[in-house]
């Protein structure tokens, strides 16, 4: 495997893991078993039938969870602690194919983790926004698009590495522009949900302190006036 292909597949595996880890693992294992790709020693276990079976089962679970409104957001939240570390480990494992030192492999680990986090947060934030729509078809469309993107992206990373790297740069630029906007929108959504479940404040106006003071003064004045009349 040439250097540009290794670089492309290293970045691609981390990016794909942030979107759908189980599909990424299964596709890489399948490509290794069919001879389409030669995995470095650190990732040869992905082609093991046991690993591929586990990945296929979990992908089946995610296939339905990822297409159910609300469940997909919970699934993404839980997988924040799975996809990002796995993406970092896969990038570091791919870097072993360069026969480089531990420092460079650790750098690949950091870059892979950052790239997996970027793709994961972009997906999760987009899903929160999609879930504000009452119909379920947008969830199915988004999920199937993500699955096709992962499979097609890994194929492109192997067969058209320059094209994939160029598209990946565009994705990173889009994520830099999109993530702050997604964050602000998510804060508004969760704030509205919190206010809804927290209950509304009473519509009746509360008496002000000044009004209460004036009422007490009027009562005292009336009492003194009544006392003067009685005397």
Number of C-alpha atoms within 10 A of each C-alpha: 12 8 11 15 20 23 21 24 30 27 27 29 29 34 32 29 30 33 29 26 27 22 24 27 24 23 23 24 26 18 18 19 17 10 10 14 19 17 24 17 12 16 23 16 15 23 20 15 14 11 15 21 12 14 21 17 12 14 21 14 12 20 18 13 18 24 21 18 22 16 14 22 21 14 15 25 14 11 18 16 10 14 26 27 22 21 32 29 23 26 33 26 20 26 28 21 21 15 10 10 10 12 9 15 21 16 15 25 24 18 19 29 25 19 26 30 23 22 22 25 22 22 21 23 19 18 23 21 13 18 18 11 12 9 10 13 14 16 20 16 11 16 24 15 11 16 18 11 16 24 18 15 24 25 20 21 25 23 16 15 22 16 12 23 21 11 14 19 11 12 16 15 11 12 18 13 11 14 17 11 12 20 15 10 15 16 11 12 15 12 11 12 11 11 12 10 8 9 8 8 7 7 6 6 6 7 8 8 9 9 10 10 10 11 12 12 12 10 11 12 12 12 11 11 11 11 10 9 7 7 5
